[in-house]
Amino acid sequence: MAEEPLTMIDAETNRVLVLCSFAEPHHDVVWIPLETHEAWRAIKATAMDLIDAGYPGCVGCAGAEAEQPWDEKTNRENLRNGESNGQ
């Protein structure tokens, strides 16, 4: 049985913000090409890393990539090419 995709929806606008699925959404939705169980595992690992780094008082704890402007188009090209999603 296929898992339901993990979706984050803005409660005020009902707009899809994030989709964890192998089906690529429109470019204005953050795409995470993982199965739901893999996505939850990644979210947990990231949360634990932030907590270990002293969250919420950890300036720069997300790495140098977090300080750069986000480029969804470049990120998707990297994902399609099997490259790191760091920009």
C-alpha positions as CSV (number, residue, x, y, z in Angstrom):
1,M,0.0,0.0,0.0
2,A,1.4,3.4,-1.0
3,E,2.0,6.0,1.7
4,E,0.1,9.3,1.6
5,P,2.5,12.1,0.8
6,L,3.7,14.3,3.6
7,T,2.2,17.8,2.9
8,M,2.5,21.1,4.8
9,I,-0.4,23.4,4.2
10,D,-0.7,27.1,5.3
11,A,-3.7,27.1,7.6
12,E,-4.6,30.7,6.7
13,T,-4.5,30.4,2.9
14,N,-4.9,26.6,2.5
15,R,-2.0,26.8,0.1
16,V,0.4,23.8,-0.1
17,L,3.9,24.9,1.1
18,V,5.8,21.7,1.2
19,L,5.4,18.3,-0.5
20,C,7.3,15.1,0.3
21,S,6.7,12.9,-2.7
22,F,8.4,11.6,-5.8
23,A,5.8,13.4,-7.8
24,E,7.3,16.9,-8.5
25,P,4.9,19.7,-7.6
26,H,4.7,23.2,-9.1
27,H,7.8,25.3,-8.6
28,D,6.2,27.5,-5.9
29,V,5.9,24.4,-3.6
30,V,9.0,23.3,-1.7
31,W,9.7,19.7,-3.0
32,I,11.3,17.1,-0.9
33,P,11.6,13.9,-3.1
34,L,11.4,11.4,-0.2
35,E,8.8,8.8,0.9
36,T,6.9,9.8,3.9
37,H,8.7,7.5,6.4
38,E,12.1,8.8,5.0
39,A,10.9,12.4,5.3
40,W,9.9,11.9,9.0
41,R,13.3,10.3,9.7
42,A,15.1,13.3,8.1
43,I,13.0,15.8,10.0
44,K,13.8,14.0,13.3
45,A,17.5,13.9,12.5
46,T,17.5,17.6,11.7
47,A,15.6,18.5,14.9
48,M,18.0,16.4,16.9
49,D,21.0,18.2,15.3
50,L,19.4,21.6,16.1
51,I,18.8,20.6,19.7
52,D,22.3,19.3,20.1
53,A,23.6,22.6,18.7
54,G,21.8,24.5,21.4
55,Y,18.5,25.4,19.7
56,P,17.0,27.9,19.8
57,G,20.1,30.0,20.6
58,C,22.3,28.5,17.9
59,V,23.3,31.2,15.4
60,G,24.7,29.6,12.3
61,C,24.0,26.1,13.5
62,A,22.3,25.1,10.2
63,G,25.6,25.6,8.3
64,A,26.8,28.1,5.7
65,E,24.2,27.1,3.2
66,A,21.5,28.3,5.6
67,E,22.9,31.9,5.3
68,Q,22.5,32.0,1.5
69,P,19.3,33.0,-0.3
70,W,17.2,30.0,-1.3
71,D,16.9,29.1,-5.0
72,E,14.2,26.4,-5.5
73,K,15.0,26.1,-9.2
74,T,18.7,25.3,-8.6
75,N,17.8,23.0,-5.7
76,R,15.5,21.0,-8.0
77,E,18.1,20.8,-10.7
78,N,20.5,19.4,-8.2
79,L,18.0,16.9,-6.9
80,R,17.2,15.7,-10.4
81,N,21.0,15.3,-11.1
82,G,21.6,13.4,-7.8
83,E,23.8,16.2,-6.5
84,S,23.8,17.6,-2.9
85,N,21.0,20.0,-2.3
86,G,23.4,22.5,-0.8
87,Q,23.4,25.6,-2.9
